Amino acid sequence: MTEVKHRLTHLELAASRARADAAYTEEATARQQATIDRLGERLTRVERRLDRNLLQPGRPRSDVTRAPPAALSRPSPG
């Protein structure tokens, strides 16, 4: 009878650990999703600001189509 109690206790502990792991995973997933949502909102704000700046009347075209610095441009293939 004591061996049965020991096994049952072991199974209950394993089930408890599994529930704790599942809860931790759900928490981590929720945290990551919140971060992704905030980054998406930030990206949308930046895109809107860029669109608004590009569409301002009287803005010189050279400001809009400025080439990237040579250090940031991709090397040519070959």
C-alpha positions in Angstrom: 0.0 0.0 0.0 2.8 2.4 0.7 4.3 1.8 -2.7 1.0 2.8 -4.3 0.9 6.0 -2.2 4.5 6.7 -3.2 3.7 6.3 -6.9 0.5 8.3 -6.6 2.5 11.2 -4.9 5.1 11.0 -7.7 2.4 11.2 -10.4 0.7 14.2 -8.6 4.1 16.0 -8.5 4.7 15.3 -12.2 1.3 16.6 -13.1 1.8 19.7 -11.0 5.1 20.4 -12.7 3.5 19.9 -16.1 0.8 22.5 -15.2 3.5 24.9 -14.0 5.4 24.5 -17.2 2.3 25.1 -19.3 1.5 28.2 -17.3 5.0 29.5 -17.7 4.8 28.8 -21.5 1.5 30.7 -21.8 2.9 33.6 -19.8 6.0 33.8 -22.1 3.8 33.6 -25.2 1.6 36.4 -23.9 4.6 38.5 -23.1 6.1 38.0 -26.5 2.8 38.8 -28.3 2.4 42.0 -26.3 6.0 43.0 -27.4 5.2 42.1 -31.0 2.0 44.2 -30.8 3.9 47.2 -29.4 6.5 46.9 -32.1 3.8 46.7 -34.8 2.1 49.8 -33.5 5.4 51.7 -33.4 6.2 50.6 -36.9 2.8 51.9 -38.1 3.4 55.2 -36.4 6.9 55.6 -38.0 5.4 54.7 -41.4 2.6 57.2 -41.0 5.1 59.9 -40.0 7.4 59.1 -43.0 4.4 59.2 -45.4 3.3 62.5 -43.9 6.8 64.0 -44.3 7.1 62.8 -47.9 3.8 64.2 -48.9 4.3 67.7 -47.5 3.9 70.3 -50.3 7.0 72.3 -51.2 9.4 69.8 -49.9 12.5 69.5 -52.0 12.6 66.3 -54.0 16.3 65.8 -53.1 15.3 65.2 -49.4 12.9 62.5 -50.5 15.2 60.5 -52.7 18.5 60.9 -50.9 20.9 57.9 -51.7 22.1 55.9 -48.7 25.7 56.5 -47.5 28.2 54.3 -49.3 29.0 52.4 -46.0 25.4 51.3 -45.7 24.8 50.4 -49.4 25.1 46.8 -50.5 28.2 45.7 -52.3 27.8 45.0 -56.0 27.7 41.3 -56.9 30.8 39.9 -58.7 
